[in-house]
Amino acid sequence: MDVIVETIPNGAQNEHVVLESPLAWLPQGARVLIEPGRGEGTEGEYDNHLVFEGQHHHIRNVRVIDGHQPDRTRTAFEVVEH
């Protein structure tokens, strides 16, 4: 199951709130940042980083699932488990 987040109105472009999460450590309502990948690891292994409580997690398969309202864009992705 994917993590689904939504941009925070009037927040930074990369600031999101979690709407749905199958991960116990990432609760609904949590505020997260999505940052570009840093070129670490194998190319194609992940797209970006999810930053939550100062911890970076690799994510992949990032896609917009609802972009009708630019200030409330919903995005889905998978967290890469290590």
N, C-alpha and C positions, 0 to 999 in steps of 0.2 A: 504494500500500500504506500502511496506517495504522501509526502508532506505537502500541505497546501497552505500557502501564505498569501497575504494581501498587503499591498503598500499602505503605509500610514498617511492619511490625508495631511498635507502640509508638512510632512516629514521629509527626511532626506530620501533621495531616489532609491537608495539601497536599503532603507529601513522598512521592515515588514513586521506584521503580527501573524502568529500561527493560528490558522483556522482549524486545521485537522492535522493530527500527527499520530502515527502508530508507535512512536518511540516514547518510552516511559520518561526519559530524561529531557524531552522536549514537549512540554505541556501546551495545551490550547491556551491562547492568550499571551504566550511568551513573545517578547520583542526580540527580533533577530536582525542581523545584517547579512546581505548577500554580496560578496566581493568577488572580483575577477580572480581566476586561478593565477597562481604565481609561477607556473611553468615547472612545478615540482612533479616528480613521479613520471610515469609512462604517459606519453602523449595520448590523449583520448580516454585516459583513465577517469578523469573527472572534468567538469566544466568550470566550476566555481568553488568558493568556500562559503560555508555557512558559519557565522560567528555568533555564538550564544554563550553568555556569561564568560567572555574572554577566551573561550576555547574555539579553535578552528576545526571544522569538519568538512571533508571533501564531499561535494555533491555532484551529481551528474543527471543527464536527461532533463535539464531545466527547460520548461516550456510555459508559455502564457496560456492559460485556460479561459480567461475572461479579461479582455482588454477594452471593453466598451466605455468604461469611465477611466480616463488616464490617471486620475488621482486615487483610484481604487482597483488597480490591476491585480488580478489573482494569478499566481504562479504555482506550478507543481514541480516537484523534483524528487529524486531519490538520494538518500544519504549513503555514502560508500562506507560500509562496515569494514573495519580492519581486523 
